[in-house]
Amino acid sequence: MQTVILTLHIVACIVLTVLVLLQSGKEGMGVIFGGGSSSMFGGAGAGGMLAKLTAVVAALFIVTSLSYNYISGASHRAESSIIDVQVEKTKQAPVTIEEPAEKPAASDQ
């Protein structure tokens, strides 16, 4: 199921990118700096086949994002957490301190 949702999500990403790039702007460069005087959807309204198709693919993108997140999160909930694991107490190795070997006497030469 994860593979199907992930494949559909990738296809929706690519199609959404292409649809957004295909749409043309309604106004010139003045819109970038806040100079647009038209309504939110422009003078023609929100119609157009490209805009409607973009909205459908965007909805598909959101649905696949949320469903993949839900499905992949469900598999992680079934696994145990590292916090739940109890650590076994082990005995420490005995500590022995070795005394350094005696240094040979310095020869007088």
Backbone torsions as a table, in degrees:
resi	resn	phi	psi	omega
1	MET	NA	-38.4	179.1
2	GLN	-62.3	-38.1	-178.5
3	THR	-65.4	-40.7	179.8
4	VAL	-65.1	-46.0	-179.2
5	ILE	-65.8	-41.8	179.7
6	LEU	-65.3	-40.7	177.4
7	THR	-64.3	-44.0	177.6
8	LEU	-63.2	-37.0	178.9
9	HIS	-65.6	-43.3	179.4
10	ILE	-65.4	-40.9	177.3
11	VAL	-63.9	-41.6	178.7
12	ALA	-63.7	-37.3	177.7
13	CYS	-61.8	-46.9	-177.7
14	ILE	-66.7	-45.3	-179.2
15	VAL	-65.0	-40.7	179.3
16	LEU	-63.9	-39.9	177.5
17	THR	-62.5	-45.2	-179.9
18	VAL	-64.9	-42.2	-179.3
19	LEU	-65.0	-39.4	178.9
20	VAL	-67.2	-39.5	179.8
21	LEU	-71.0	-26.2	179.8
22	LEU	-75.0	-24.7	-177.5
23	GLN	-72.7	137.9	-179.8
24	SER	-97.3	151.5	177.8
25	GLY	-73.5	150.1	-178.2
26	LYS	-86.8	-25.4	-175.2
27	GLU	-129.0	177.0	-178.0
28	GLY	-83.4	-159.1	-176.6
29	MET	-70.4	-14.4	-179.3
30	GLY	-64.9	-22.0	-179.7
31	VAL	-66.7	-32.7	-177.8
32	ILE	-60.5	-37.1	-176.8
33	PHE	-96.8	16.5	176.4
34	GLY	86.6	21.3	-177.5
35	GLY	-94.1	5.6	-178.6
36	GLY	-76.0	135.5	-178.6
37	SER	-113.8	4.6	-177.7
38	SER	-88.0	174.9	179.5
39	SER	-72.6	-179.5	-174.8
40	MET	-61.5	-37.9	-177.7
41	PHE	-102.8	12.5	179.6
42	GLY	85.1	178.0	-177.7
43	GLY	-70.1	-29.4	-176.4
44	ALA	-84.0	-10.1	-177.8
45	GLY	91.0	-170.1	-174.6
46	ALA	-91.3	13.6	-176.3
47	GLY	-73.0	-172.3	179.1
48	GLY	104.9	136.5	-178.1
49	MET	-63.9	-38.7	-178.0
50	LEU	-66.0	-40.7	179.8
51	ALA	-67.1	-40.8	179.2
52	LYS	-67.6	-40.6	177.9
53	LEU	-65.4	-36.9	176.8
54	THR	-63.8	-41.2	179.0
55	ALA	-64.6	-39.3	179.5
56	VAL	-66.6	-44.6	-179.7
57	VAL	-68.2	-34.8	176.7
58	ALA	-65.0	-39.9	176.3
59	ALA	-64.1	-41.0	176.3
60	LEU	-62.2	-39.7	177.7
61	PHE	-60.8	-44.8	-179.4
62	ILE	-66.3	-43.1	-179.6
63	VAL	-64.1	-43.4	179.3
64	THR	-68.6	-33.8	177.4
65	SER	-63.4	-49.3	-178.5
66	LEU	-67.6	-40.6	-178.9
67	SER	-69.4	-38.2	177.8
68	TYR	-66.8	-38.1	177.5
69	ASN	-64.3	-40.7	179.5
70	TYR	-66.6	-44.3	-177.6
71	ILE	-69.0	-42.8	-179.5
72	SER	-72.0	-27.9	176.2
73	GLY	-72.3	-30.0	179.6
74	ALA	-66.3	-34.7	-180.0
75	SER	-72.4	-29.5	178.4
76	HIS	-76.0	-28.4	179.6
77	ARG	-69.4	-27.6	-177.9
78	ALA	-75.0	-24.8	-178.9
79	GLU	-78.0	155.6	179.0
80	SER	-80.3	155.4	180.0
81	SER	-93.9	156.1	177.3
82	ILE	-68.8	-22.4	177.8
83	ILE	-70.4	-30.6	-178.3
84	ASP	-76.2	-17.2	-177.0
85	VAL	-77.1	130.5	178.5
86	GLN	-92.8	134.7	-178.1
87	VAL	-85.8	131.4	178.2
88	GLU	-78.2	140.5	177.9
89	LYS	-82.7	129.1	179.4
90	THR	-116.0	152.8	177.9
91	LYS	-80.1	140.4	178.0
92	GLN	-79.6	149.2	177.1
93	ALA	-67.0	145.0	179.2
94	PRO	-64.3	138.6	-178.6
95	VAL	-92.8	120.9	176.4
96	THR	-119.8	133.4	179.3
97	ILE	-103.5	117.9	179.3
98	GLU	-90.3	133.9	178.1
99	GLU	-82.1	142.1	-179.3
100	PRO	-64.9	148.6	179.4
101	ALA	-65.6	147.6	-178.3
102	GLU	-69.1	141.5	178.8
103	LYS	-80.6	139.2	177.6
104	PRO	-66.9	149.3	-179.2
105	ALA	-65.6	142.3	-179.8
106	ALA	-72.2	131.5	-179.6
107	SER	-83.8	140.6	179.5
108	ASP	-87.5	109.6	178.1
109	GLN	-127.1	NA	NA
